[in-house]
């Protein structure tokens, strides 16, 4: 008989693409190969009438009735949660998701429960204090809490209170997905971009620090390519225009095939996220697995667990355009060192961050909790 796990988070693929959504997708596909049957409960303004088959797990959407302070709420989710939880062996919550806490505490469902603690609540500072009693009550009910890096355990004020419950299982990727790219897409971008460019791929959100990257390349001949749409994209374009830059390229949304081609073509990967909202940085793993040196900021999260200073890349002070400029220049001026860092980065992914290892670790945790 297979083990059944119910995952609870506010959004999920295919309706929403983000770090936690991708994490859940990778984990479900990985544990599916180990015999785990995964269900994902999420909310949506226009929910699908039937479960969505994601080739390795099923997504159940409840009607979103209210969205406030980055949190969705739903009345119908309580019934659906109790229905799905009654068939599950384990409930796997993904934090932060205050409505998920309410579901767990108010539904009177008695099941072994674990939580993956993806990030502290950073932006909603005032509401965080109002939410704290609910948060603390819910965390105490967990049979296990999983952090995605040892760095985050050490730097999170919230996790310090639950050290006896906390273990670490890193985020992960499937390396085989990144080895071969579409040659047509490779040639397409090669003909349109400079030979040696630094790449950022992802939604250009407020905490990604891309305004610092644009400032860093002003007045230089260093090339920056930004792949991603939404967030503060328009503000970044306005900044580049005001500085008169012709060495920054805004590509807008890029699909998986284009992203893979860009990763293979780039000289190095810049990831100047400067706030703790960047809890891990899976994009760093994607750059590392194709052997690219990385530049990231020391913010006490998983970014510097992936990117080891002076081994897989360079770590800089958050929001320091001068340090970022210096780091990019160093990699360009020292191609042998940059190549060495890229090889180390790839090996580190293979040693620590594969989806196979992640799935095995979570499966062992599930069995241990049971």
N, C-alpha and C positions, 0 to 999 in steps of 0.2 A: 504494500500500500504506500502510495507516494505521500510525502509531506506537503501540506497545504499552508501557504503563507498569504496573508492579506496585508498589502502595503497601503498606507494611508498618507496622501499628500494632497495639497490644494490643486495642483495641475499635473498633467502627464502627457506624454506623447500619445497620439499624434497631434493633439490640439495645441500643445505648447512645447517649445524647444528651449531648454535652459539647462543649467548645470545639474540641478537635482533631478530633473526629468530624464536627462541622459544617463545619470547615475543609476536611476531605477531601471531604465531600459537595459543597461549593460548588466546589472546584477540579476535581473529576472531571466535574461537570455542565458547567462552563465550558469545559474543554479538550475534552470530547466534541464540542462544537459546532465545534471546530477540527480534528476528525478524529483525535483521540487516543483509543485504546481503553484504558480503565482497568480494572484489577483491584485489589481490596483484599483482602489476607490479614490475618485477625484471629483471635482465640481466643474460645471460648465454652464454658461448662460443658456445654451441650447443643447441639452444633453442628447446623446444618441439613444434611440429607443431600445437598442440591443447592445450587449457587450461587444467591445471592439477587439477583434483578434489581432494580436501583435506578434504572432509567430514566436511563441515561447511564453506568452502570458496574455491575460485578458484585462482590459480596462473597462471599469464600470463608472459611468458618469451620472452624478446626481445633479439636480437642478440648482444652479447658483441663484440665490434670492437676494443677496446683498453683498456688495464689495466695499470694504472700508479699511483704510490704513494698511493696504497691501494684503488684506485678509478677506477671503470669501466665506460666506455663511450660507447654510442650506437647511431647511426644515426636513425635506424628504430624505436627506442624507442619513438621518438617525435611523429610519426604518431600513434603508438599504445597508447601512453599516451592521446593524444587528443581524440582518439576514445573511450577509456574507461572513460575518465573524462566527456565526453559529456553525459554519462548515469548515472553518479554518483551525489549524493546529496552533498557529502562532500569528500574532498581529505585529506587524513591523511598521512603526511610525517613523516619519521623516520630519525632522525639526529644522527650521521653525515653521510651525503651522498651528497657531492658537486654536483654530476651529477643530483640528485633529485632537487637541487636548480635551476640548469640550466633549467630543464624540466618545473618547475613551473614558472620561470620568462620569458622564451622565447616562451612558447606555447600559450600565450594569452588566457588561459582558465580561465573563471570567475566562480569560485565555492568557497563556504565557505571552508576554509582550516585550519587545525590544525597541530601541530607538536609535536611528542614525542621526547624530547631532552634526548637521552640516555647517551651521553658522550661528554665532550670536545674533541677537537682534541689534542692529546697529543704527538704523536710520530713525526709527520711531522711539526716540529717547523718552518722551513724556509717557506715551502709552505703555512703554516697556515696564515702567514702575507700577502702573495699574494692573498689568498682566502678570506681574511677578508671583503673587500668591497662587494663581492657577498654574503657572509654570512649575513652581516648586512642588505643589501637590501632585502634579502629573509625573514629574521626573522621579519622584519617590516610589511610584508604582511600577517602574520599569524593572524587569528582571535583568536587563543588561542595557548599557548605553555605549554606543560605538562612536568614537571620534575618527575623523579621516586622516589625522596626522598627529604625531606626538607633539609637534609645535603648538597645535591648537589646544591640546590638553593643558599645556604649561601656561598658555597665555589667556585662556578663557576664565574669567572670574566665576561664571556660572558653573563650569565643569569642575572647578576646584572643590566644590561642596559634595561632589558625587564620585570621588576618585575610586572608591571601592566597587562601584558599578561600571566604571569606564574601562574599555579596551580600545585598541587602535586597529582598524582595518582600512588601508588607504583606498582612495578612489583608483580606478583602473581603466584601461582600454584593451581592446583586442589588437595586438600588434600586427596580425596578418592583414588587417583591413588597410593598413597604411603603407604596405611595401610596394605595391604596383599601382601606378596611376595611369589614367587615360592619356595616351600619347598625343591625341589630337588637342586635348585641353592643355597639355604641357607646352605644345608648340604654339598654341594660341596666346598663352600668357607670356611665353618667352619673346614673342615678336612685339609685345605691347609694353613690356616693363624693362627697366634698366637691368644690366647684368648682375650687379651686386646690390641687393636691396634688403632692408630689414622689414619684417612682416609682423603685423598684428591681425589676428582673426578672432571675431566674436562680436557680440552686440556691444557697441560703444557706449556703455553705461557710465553714469556719473563717477563711479569709483574706479574706473579703468585707468585713469591718469593719462589719457591720450593728449590732453591739452599740453601736458608737460613734454610729451614726445615731440609734438609739433614745435614747441618752443626750442627744444634741444637741437633740432636740425635747421633752425633758422640761421641763415648766413653761412651755411656749409654746403658741400656737394653730396652729403649723405642722403640716401634715398629711403623713404618710408612708404610702405604700402599698407593701407587699412582696408580690410575686408570685413564687412558687416554693416547692417542697417538698423535704424531706430536709435533709441537712446538720445544721446547728445550729438548725433551725427551732424545736424545742421549747424550747431554752434561751433563744432570743430571746423567745418568748411568755411564758416565765416571768419574764424581765427586765422586759418591758412591764407585766405584771401586778403585779410587786412595786413598780413606780414609779407604779402607778395611772393608767396612760395610757389615754385614750380617743381619741387622735389618731394611732394607728398601726393599720393594717388589714392583717391577714394573710390573703391570698387563697388560699394553698396553690397547688397546681399550676395553671398556666394554659396552655391550648393556644395554637396560633399565632394563631387568630382573636381570642382574648381578649387576647393580648399586644399585637397590633397595635392593637386598640381602646384599650387602656390607654396605649400610647405616644402615640396621637393626642390623648388626653384630658388627659394630665398637663401640669403647668406646667413642670416641669424634671425632670432625671434625676440621681439620686444614685448614685455608684459608689465607695464609700469603701474599696475593697480596699487593704490596708495591707502586704501581703507580696508578694514577687517571684513567688509561685505564680501571681499574676495577671499573665501575661506580655503580654497585649494588651488584652483586653476588647472582644470583638466586640459585646457589648450596647451599648457606647457608640456604635458605628456605627449600630445600629438606632435609637437615640434621636436621633442626629445627622441621619439621613436624613429624619426627619419634622420636623426643624427645632426641636429642643428644646435649650435650654442645659443644660450638664452640669457636675457637680461631681465631681472625682476627686482622687486623692492622687498626689503626686510620689514614685514608688518606683523610678524609673530604668527603667521598662519602656514598653510601647507605649501605656499609658493616657494619658500626656501627649504622645504623638505624635499620637493621635487628638484629644485635648482640649487645644488650645493655650490657655495661660493668658491670660485677659482678652480672648480673641478668640472662642473657641467655648464658653467656660465659665470656671470657676474651679478652680484647683488648690490643694489644701490640704496641710498637714503630716499624714502618716499618724497615725492614732489620736487626732487632736485634735478632740474634740467641740466645743470652743469655736469653732474655726475653721470647722467644718462648720455650726454654728448661725449664725455670722456670714455665711457665704457664702449659705446658704438665705435668710436675712433680706434680704441685699442684692438677690438676684434678685426676691424678692417686692416689695420697695420700689421697684424700678427696672424696671418692665415693658417700657419701651422698650429699655433696655439688654439685658434678657433676650431680647427678640424679635430684636434685632440679633445677639446671640450665636448664637441658634438658626438664623438665616439663614446665618451664616458656617459653622456646623457642617454644614449640609446641603450647602453648596457645596464644603466640604473633602472630604466623602464623594464627591461627583461628580468631583472633580479627582483623587483619589488612591486611593480604596478601592472601586472597582466590581469586580464579579466578572469583567466583560469584560476590564478592564485586567490583573487578576491572571492570568487564563487565558492571555492573550497573552504576558505576561512569563514564565510557566512554560514555555509552548510554545517560546519563543525559547531558554530555558535548556536544555530537553531537546535541541533541535536543536544547540545549541552544544556540549553534552557529547558528543553523538554524533559 
